Amino acid sequence: MGYNEKMFALGNKRSIIREIFEYSKQRAAEIGADKVFDFSLGNPSVPAPAEVNETIARLLREKDSVLLHGYTSAQGDANVRRVIAESISSRFGVQMPADLLYMTCGAAASLSISLKAVIEEGKGDECIVFAPFFTEYRVFIENAGGKLVVSTPMEKTFQVDIADFESKINERTKAVIVNSPNNPSGVVYSEETVKALCAVLERKSREYGHVIYLIADEPYRELVYADVKVPYLMNYYKNTLVCYSYSKSLSLPGERIGYIAVCPEMEEAKSIYLAVCGAGRSLGYVCAPSLMQQVIAECLDAKVNVEAYKKNRDLLYDNLTAYGYECVKPDGAFYLFVKALEEDAYRFYEAAKKHEILVVPCDDFGVSGYVRIAYCTDYDRVKNALPAFKALAEAYKA
Ligand code: PLP
């Protein structure tokens, strides 16, 4: 055919979220946007903090334009990395040096680069992910030449099933991705879970005589609603790479900014960092957006209005459970993971559509029979959708 068939298949595959997106637009044109209850997209609905927008405007006014828009060094501007490293050190109690920090174009880039840095193509390397998991992991892992292995979660709580996790590790296991708060379940992995998981990793690394890397995917770290702690994985396991992003924490998903932090205690940390630099280079990233690097460095303490998401979560969770839906109460992120009212989540999605509710069936996330409701929307959309959710539940009871 003269082109890369694997890439063609990836571009050509119609994702369910894209299907829903197209349908939602078409339906809104037919009956009005306010009558379509679209909960499919994980696009932040609260604005970026005013401080961020003001900083962008001020930098554009005051800074030298050539410098501001110029290339930075591949790993990111030295001063930006220094202030972020200081912030990590003071927030999480690790001694984070700037020269183990690598600025990226968001978590997707952080993950692709980290996986490429540790997976050795052609060696059968495997990467374990915990279901339910962000579907793009498959793309990133396979693109790095690895194989995705799924660990099934505990029923109902969706915490890691440690016994299942241990059974999935073998001599080919190279990395493990942990995403907490989780997309799509909203679950925050408890400290107990993290400790147990890290103990298994220590033991298995010793048993197989090689490092198993822990990759912490953390775009939702700041979006937590209860008084829960999101353990900082470097404090529990030294061979950790943290993949951070400002997409959700500062509502900047289109600006593409984040970082990779290599744990300073990691074995051969400097070499892994150089492999990260090499992977970023090989993937053609060049450098993270220069203006955004400067903005982040000045807005490290800025926060989005997490209360708005919490209000949506409470309204949705309280009412849906009262109508008879089963779901785990999410402590973080902005998703509700709901058990479909019939076995086949796709059929349930179709049934919900008849009530103008658009949710994502989650089979591709590694758990069948569930749908994801992204409640990063206006409060009014959640409120106005409640009668439709009620009618949907009643239709199943009839
Ligand atoms: N990881 C998870 C779990 C996500 O949900 C997302 C985006 O929704 C990403 C990574 C990618 O985020 P980013 O926009 O920072 O690339």
Boltz pocket constraint, residues with backbone or C-beta under 6 A from the ligand:
constraints:
  - pocket:
      binder: B
      contacts: [[A, 42], [A, 105], [A, 106], [A, 107], [A, 108], [A, 109], [A, 134], [A, 179], [A, 181], [A, 182], [A, 183], [A, 217], [A, 219], [A, 244], [A, 245], [A, 246], [A, 247], [A, 253], [A, 257], [A, 258]]
      max_distance: 6.0
